[in-house]
Amino acid sequence: MRLSPAPALDPSLAGSLGLLHLAVVAGGLALLSSASASASGLESVRCKLQGTPRPPAFSQDGDFVIGGVFSIHSYMHTVDYSFTSLPEPLQCTGSLNSRELRFSRAMVFAVDEINNSSDLLPGVTLGYQVHDSCNTVPMAMNVAFHLANGLDPMFDTGEQCSGSPTVTAIVGESASSPTISMLRIIGPFGIPQVSHFSTCACLSDKKQYPTFFRTIPSDQFQAAALAHLIRHFGWTWIGAVRSDSDYGNYGMAAFLQAAQEEGICVEYSEAFSRTSPLSRVQRVADVIRSSTARVVVAFVSYRDMKILLREIDRLPSPRRQWIGTESWVTDPDMLRFGLCAGAIGFGIQRSVIPGLRNFLLDLSPQKVSNSPLLTEFWEGAFGCRLGTGTSTGVGVEEKVCDGSEDIQQLQAPYTDTSQLRVTNMVYKAVYAIAHAIHSIVCEERENSTVNCDKNLNVKPTQVLERLRRVNFSRNGYQVSFDANGDPVATYELVNWQRQESGKMEFVTVGRYDGSLPPDQRLDIRREITWVKNSTQVPVSVCSESCPPGTRKAVQTGKPVCCYDCIQCAEGQISNKSDSSDCLICPDEYWPNAERDLCILKPVEFLSFHEVLGIILTAFSVGGALLAIATAAVFYRHRHSAIVRANNSELSFLLLFSLALCFLCSLTFIGRPSEWSCMLRHTAFGITFVLCISCVLGKTIVVLMAFRATLPASNVMKWFGPPQQRLTVVSFTFVQAMICTLWLVLSPPFPVKNITTYKEKIILECDVGSAIGFWAVLGYIGLLALLCFVLAFLARKLPDNFNEAKFITFSMLIFCAVWITFIPAYVSSPGKFTVAVEIFAIITSSFGLFFLLFVPKCFIILFRPEKNTKKHLMEKTSNDIRH
């Protein structure tokens, strides 16, 4: 169907239109003039195309025609609009891109190959119309109208100037922005467009571009692949440049999102295009030179990349590791830029197209002279002017080609078929369209022969529907489209390596397959040569990696990749590099010195094997032995005056209790257990009460003995040996009851103290009931205070062997020790709490022992003359007189 007619453009209204719109209209878009018709209407009218038709670069008639659009030139001739006359036809200018010329010739080769095939479309001839879009949007729109309406300036059609398009499908364009502009025109008419090089992720939107397909993967996949690659090599600080076009802007947006998900930071992101002012390109180059990022990702078209690299190469610049996209990283014409040596990037899978090289080189003089495009290529490649025709080359010398030119020896992207990547995408696009047409016009018979109806009226919408279902293999390469019109994303990882000869070459070092699981997509198979011809992976980070034992602290006002390494806090570790947070060790664990591992805290308790434990044990055992030895001495001299005068029964019981007091301190040493915790406190409480009860009994005996010497006093009969025993038993029984209640209600138990010291565990006994603990100590203190008061009252009684003075001093020492024990016990940490308690037990026991028994032992052993009853009576009489 033809485009609907529109009124002729009035020059007076042209000035109100945008310059681009006017350029497109005046350049030959298929806006049709209104037809002259009678008031009643006619069944057919004669329509006329506006502007001057622009012939295709290559064309061939056929039963079904395929359009082709390629960016063979880079610029469009600028037209000055006077708005008083028709503008000049649109023309391409600038240098010819021989790589794009190869793409267009590959399309012609594919059509010829299909026409000669007996399997695909047998008996059907495909035609083609190949146009040059100049890599500009206006020319691409111009071409889109040409392909939709044809080139006939006048044609007869129906009442509404409508009819069938001249092409069934279109191959192209090479760039995303021109492709989008074409789709805006041909999309509403259902004409399918299969691109070989338009990778913008935006084109996968079927709501906006329902007729678009492509044989090259979307930039959405390439962006993810680039982010995966950068993260694989540990680069977290990169720069980014892009073409200021749909290709660059959409592609970079997808990459930045994928990079953010991978934890990659971008120092800068600059945009430019080949049409930007030189100052803009210089600014981008200066940013790259002054940046700290050593890796630069370039989402740039090959035309824009050439301009940028020329500017960077103009001044001395630090070498950067370039990461490229398929647009430029596999373009042979880019290899002349030595500053990109070591560049890596993803390219389309390299392929082989049998017969293509011979076809490209089969350029006879007649074939070249018949094509202005081939003539321009020939004259530019060999630097001469063909004798026939008019040269369209730019800057070509006035040398006439003499026929000695040998295209077989020509080194140019056009003749280089060693790196057929995008060329194969063109080849597959043509075959995809052919397979779609084949499924419409051909049917297979029972004898396996194929019958095709070349006269069938095939509509573009039919081809569009069949393209969605194509699935075939050609030369070993699978061709199919997903719901978005995209193929399976497979890339080759290409590395620019300088050979020994100094020549730069593309070397495939790996592969990326987007259909595999994420951890298997990137497969690097060969060694990569990096920037400066190094084999070491370059480092590009804002901050050096934080070692285990530290965490990252983001620097204020900077991206998350810029951070300081802060040592983990006390009690925390990080066991891997670049940790964002430190982990808290479990309660029974503590970090090692490097704070990268939690280790078991050392368990500490007062042991028999450490110095302090050995010393306390020695004093404890020594005190017990002294008490036993003293008891032996007293027993040996039990009939002597001094032993009998000091109540030998209570003395032996006191020595026994003192020995137990010394030995009970041993229960405080060693690893605490449930039984030892209960035993140590109860044994200590009962033995000390037994000891103090004996001292108290001796004190009372001294008082009663003095009262008994007074006239008419019969007090001793009330406090004889039975009463003394009952007193000791009664006082001790009370303590035993307190300890029993303590053990029954809330006994002491072993506990791991992890609060006193963070770096170690203290094994100790929890008293269970604080009331029970302090009741035991309080009862001991009460008896000691009572004993001290009674002894103090009896200190001057006349008795040669009066113990009241010694009891007073011993109780004074005892009370002083245990009063100072309380704050020392509370404030002592860990195992020293136990040591303080043992020290108090031993010290108070030695105080009692030395003051009560050493003086007597001294008399018994060294002053036996004083150990007589006579001496005792004399001393007593003297004391009474005084």
PyMOL commands that set and color helices and strands:
alter all, ss='L'
color gray80, all
select helices_A, chain A and resi 11-14+19-26+98-115+137-149+176-189+201-204+219-232+246-261+278-290+302-314+332-336+338-340+356-361+365-369+372-382+407-409+422-441+460-467+518-520+531-533+611-636+641-645+648-668+674-708+715-718+721-745+770-793+804-827+831-862+864-866+869-881
alter helices_A, ss='H'
color red, helices_A
select strands_A, chain A and resi 45-48+58-60+64-70+73-76+92-96+126-132+154-157+169-171+193-195+212-214+237-243+265-272+295-299+321-324+344-348+442-444+450-452+471-474+477-480+490-498+504-513+522-524+550-554+563-567+572-573+583-584+589-591+598-600+603-604+749-753+761-766
alter strands_A, ss='S'
color yellow, strands_A
deselect
rebuild
show_as cartoon
